[in-house]
């Protein structure tokens, strides 16, 4: 297991909660971050690397198809 740090952020991107957790994979840690943060923005860190940030949650634009 690896140690992760989940940071729940305020509207001004400063941490309002910092929690240390242990998970087997990055995906598990990000899933835990979503559950802990609920609707708030959050980051997930593994060591000194940010593996998830609020920018990662931006919606993916879909191509617009127009009929002729």
C-alpha positions as CSV (number, residue, x, y, z in Angstrom):
1,X,0.0,0.0,0.0
2,X,1.1,3.5,-0.7
3,X,0.5,6.7,1.4
4,X,-1.6,9.5,-0.1
5,X,-2.6,12.9,1.0
6,X,-6.1,14.1,0.1
7,X,-6.6,17.9,0.3
8,X,-10.2,19.3,0.2
9,X,-10.0,22.8,-1.1
10,X,-11.9,26.0,-0.4
11,X,-13.3,28.2,-3.1
12,X,-10.0,30.1,-3.0
13,X,-8.0,26.9,-3.6
14,X,-6.5,26.8,-0.1
15,X,-6.8,23.5,1.8
16,X,-9.7,23.3,4.3
17,X,-8.9,19.6,5.2
18,X,-5.8,17.5,4.7
19,X,-6.1,13.8,5.3
20,X,-3.5,11.1,5.0
21,X,-4.7,7.7,3.6
22,X,-3.3,4.4,2.5
23,X,-4.4,2.8,-0.8
24,X,-3.2,0.2,-3.3
25,X,-3.6,2.3,-6.4
26,X,-3.9,5.9,-7.5
27,X,-7.4,5.3,-8.8
28,X,-8.5,4.0,-5.3
29,X,-7.0,7.2,-3.8
30,X,-8.8,9.5,-6.2
31,X,-12.1,7.6,-5.6
32,X,-11.6,8.1,-1.9
33,X,-10.9,11.8,-2.5
34,X,-14.2,12.2,-4.4
35,X,-16.1,10.5,-1.5
36,X,-14.4,12.6,1.2
37,X,-14.7,15.9,-0.7
38,X,-18.3,15.3,-1.8
39,X,-19.0,18.4,-4.0
40,X,-15.9,20.3,-3.0
41,X,-12.8,20.6,-5.1
42,X,-9.9,18.4,-4.0
43,X,-6.3,17.3,-4.8
44,X,-4.7,13.9,-4.2
45,X,-0.9,13.7,-3.7
46,X,1.4,10.7,-3.7
47,X,4.7,11.8,-2.2
48,X,5.6,15.1,-4.0
49,X,3.5,14.4,-7.0
50,X,0.0,15.7,-7.5
51,X,-1.9,12.8,-9.1
52,X,-5.3,14.6,-9.2
53,X,-6.3,18.3,-9.1
54,X,-9.5,20.3,-9.8
55,X,-8.4,20.8,-13.4
56,X,-8.6,17.1,-13.9
57,X,-12.4,17.3,-13.3
58,X,-13.1,19.7,-16.1
59,X,-15.7,18.3,-18.5
60,X,-14.4,16.9,-21.8
61,X,-15.9,18.8,-24.7
62,X,-17.7,16.6,-27.1
63,X,-17.6,17.3,-30.9
64,X,-20.7,19.0,-32.3
65,X,-22.3,17.2,-35.2
66,X,-24.5,19.3,-37.4
67,X,-26.9,17.7,-39.9
68,X,-26.6,19.0,-43.5
